[in-house]
Amino acid sequence: PVQSAFSDFHSCPQHRPLVYGLSCMLQTITLCCPSALVWSYSMNDSKSSNPGSPLDLLQVAPSCLPMPGGNSAFNQQVRAKIYEVEQQIKQRGRAVEVRWSFDKCQESTAGFTISKVLHTLEVLDRHCFDRSDSSNSLDSLYHKIFGSSQSKDSQEQIAPNDEAVVTLLCEWAVSCKRCGKHRAMAVAKLLEKRQAEIEAERCGESEVLDEKESISSVSLTGSSLPVFQIILLRFLDTQAPVLTDLNNENEKAEFVNLVLLFCEFI
């Protein structure tokens, strides 16, 4: 039925340019911007709101849409390239659906850490920092990020997924791909609260320390360094942005964010 409809449009001098034009647009998007066609879900609270790919709305794949010039050798090469990209889009869509982590990987420690990092990034991007209420506060953000963080080995000071999340929080706070000076303060408060909780568990206390205590005062309860100091210094030494070009606005913005972040830590 689709091919017969195309035949009817192709024989019509009024519809033929429109069909060719729209087909060309879809094929160009497929070749030049395949990310726009990858499977995704809504960022609303309900992920069931129209999940899928824009390609799901098409009755026929872009590689099968009509092209001017008939079945020439050049058109066959173009169609083959479009088909190749379509397969990549499908593969990427399946990866997105399972959060880039297959079942066997998800069952491993590394897979769990990857899932935790992806979950944290999604929570940060979805959180509204412009308002604060019972369902949207720093406490609710903390519980979404660290609520299920538990070390499998009680002798470990920091769970592996905690270390990955802390590094991600630092990257999120300084990145020029996100905006807002509030990020530094939010990350400092989250880590302060997390450190207080870890210190309380380490000392065997039955209740969490007062979250209003500073990081330095909390660290005095133990004989070791502040809980996240090694991770933060490693981030500063190996992953933190470096100002190498004063004319590079992105470098300047990220370096300013870095200074602001560590000022909040102090």
N, C-alpha and C positions, 0 to 999 in steps of 0.2 A: 504493500500500500504506500509506503514512503517513497519508493522509487517511482511508482506511477504518479504520485503527487509532484515529485520533482520534474518528471517528464512533462506534466501539464504546465508547470510554471516555466520550464525551459522553452516550451513552444510559444509562450505568451510574451510578446515584445514589451509589455508593460511590467510584468513581474520578473522577467529574466535578470535585469540589472540589480533589482532589489535582492533577489536570492543570491546572486553572485557576491554582492557587496556584504550581506550579512554572513554568508559562509566564509568569506575572506577574513572578516573581523574575528570570527570564532577560531579559525585556523591560525591566525596571527597570534591571538592570545595564547593558544595552546603551545605554540612554538616559542614565543618570546616571554610569556609570563605564566608558566605552568603552575606556579604557587597559588595563583588565583583560583585554580580548579581542583586543588587538593581537598580531600574530605575534611570537614571541620564541623564543630558544633557551636551552638550559641553560647555567648559568654554570660547569659542570664543565669539565674539561680537554677533553672531547669534545663539540663543539657538535652532533654528530649525535644526542645523547641527547634524544629527544622534542621536536624543534623543531616549532613550529606555533602555532596559535591555539586557545583553548578552543572556538571555534565549529566547529572541524574535527570535534569529537566529536558534534555535533548532526546529525541526519538531515535537519533542515529549519531554515531560517533563523528567527531570532526574530520577524521581521515576519510570518511565516506561521503562527506558533503560535496556538492557539485563544484567544479572548478572550470573556469574558462579555458578553452584550448583542448577540451576533450581528454582522451586517454593518451596524451603524448608522453614521451620518455621523461621529460622534465617533470610533468605532473605526477608520474609514477614515483619519481624520486622524492618529491615533496610529500606525497601521501605516505610513503614508507617512513620518512622522518617524523611526520605527525603521529603515525601509529606507534613509533618507538617512544615518543614523548608521552603518549597516552598510557603506555604500559608503565612508564616511570611514575606518572600521576597516580595510577592505581596502587602501585607498590608503596608510594609515599602515603597515600590515603589509609592503607591498611596499617602502616606503621604509626600514623597519628592516632588511629582508633585504639591501638594498644599502647599508646604513649611510648613508641619507639622501643618497646621492650617485650620480647617474646615470652611465652609462658615459662620456659625453662630458665630464662634469665631473671624473670620476676621472682622466682623461687630462691635465687641465690642472694647472698649478702650484697653483692655489687648491684644486682637488679633492684633490690629493695631501696638501696641508696639512690639510684637513678630515679626511681619512681618518687621518692621523697623530695628530691631536688626539683623535679618537674612540678610536683604538687605545690611546693612552696612558692615557686615562681608564679604559678597560676593564682594562688591565694593573694600574693602581693599585688599583682596586676588588677585583681578584681576588687580589692579592698578600697573603700572610699575614705580617704584621709580628710575630706572636707567636712565631715560630720561625725558625731559620736553619739551612739545610743546603745541600747542593750544588745543589739545584734551586730553592731558595727563599731567596735571600740578596740583599743590596744589589747585589752584582755582577750577579746574574742579572736583577734588576729594571732595572739600568742598561742592560744589553745589550738587553733587550726594548724599552726606550723609545728609546735612542739608537743602537742597533746598526746601523741602516741610514741614519742621518742623514748626508747628504753634500751639500755645497753644489755646485750645478751650475756656479757661477762661482767659480773659484779665488780671485778677487780679493775676493769677499765675505767679510767677517769672520765673519758668522753666517748660516747658511742660513735661509731664510724659515720653514721648518717648525720649526727649532730655536727661533726667536723665539716662535712660537705655543705650542710645548710648554713653554717656560720660563714664559710667562704662565699657562698652564693649571696648571702645578705650583704657582705662587703662589696661584692661586684655590683649588686643591684644599687647600692647606695652611691657608688661613684660613677657608674656608667652614664655616658651622654645619650644613650638610647632610651633612657627614662628621664623624667623631669621632676623638679621639685626639691627644694632645700630641706623639706621635712623628712626626707629619706634618712639622712644622717641621724637625726634625733630618734626617729622610729626604730632604726636598727640598734642604736645604743640602748634604748629602753628595753627592747626585746632581749638583747644579750644580757643586760643587767638582771632582768627577771629570770632568765634561764640559768644564769650563774648562781643566783640566790637559791634556786630550786636544787641545783646540783650540790651546792655547799650544804644545804639542809639535809639532803639524802646522805651525803658523805659523813656528816656528823651524827647521823642517826636520830635527828630531831623528828618529832611527830608532826610538826607543822612547818610550813614554809616561812623563811625569814621575811621580815618586812621588806616589801619590794621597793620601798622608798629609800632604803639604805644605798649608799654609793657603792660602786664596784670595789673601790679600794678598801672600804670598811668591811665589806663582806669577806674579802680575801684574808682579812686579819684573823678570821675564825680558824683558819688552817695554817699550817706551816709552809705550804707550798706556794707557788706563784698563783696569780689570778687564773681562773680556770681556762680562759680562752687566750691567754697572753701569747703562748707559743703559736697558735693558729693565726692570730692577728699579725704577729711579727713575720711569720712565713708569708702571709699574704702581702705584707708591706715590702718584703724583700724580693718576691718572685712574681707577683701578679699585679701589684699596684701600678697605676698609670705613671709615666715619667714625662716630664716636660722637656722635650727636645727641640721644639720649634715654637717660638713665641708667636708666630703668625698663624699657628694651627688652633682654631677656635675650639675644636673638639678636645684637643689635649689640654688646653687651658681650663675648659669647663670641668673635665674629669680630675685634673690636679686640684682645682679649688674644692671639688666635692670630697676628694681624699683628705685634704687638710681639715675640712669641716667635720668629716667623720671621726677622725682621730682626736679632734678637739672635743667632740662629744664623749668619746671614750674616757678622756682625762677627767 
